[in-house]
Amino acid sequence: MIDADPAAPAAPFLRRWFASLDGDTPDDILDMIAPDFRFSIVFGTGGGEARDFAGGRAAMEGYLAQREKSVLTHHVLSASTVASDELVFGQARRGDAFESTFVAAARLDADGRVTDLMIGRSPELDVEAR
């Protein structure tokens, strides 16, 4: 079942996650992760090159430390929620300029914290450019 409550926006956790990342205090996402959290962010840089940030909490702290703060904004184009899984498809923008298209999937625990997170992004596909 997708979006069981049509009045509520789909993927509310991932929407909060990206809002925190885009704000002045991106480290707030660390309060949103479960003790057994694990993730992979496949970060395409163009020209067939990519970097995979992966691991647990310590690796996420490292990812946040190297990331530009308050520069990119994430714009969700579509979203769904299926049981404890959330999925979003969107764009990252630098100001008004396209930066990349991204997909994100999160699995949440009973307390609403993320246990598993997979994000892929690529600057090679601008889905809004059609």
Secondary structure, DSSP 4 states (H G I P E B T S, - for coil): ---SSTTSPS-HHHHHHHHHHHSS-GGGGGGGEEEEEEEEEEEEEETTEEEEEEESHHHHHHHHHHSPSSSEEEEEEEEEEETTEEEEEEEEEETTEEEEEEEEEEEE-TTS-EEEEEEEEETT--GGG-
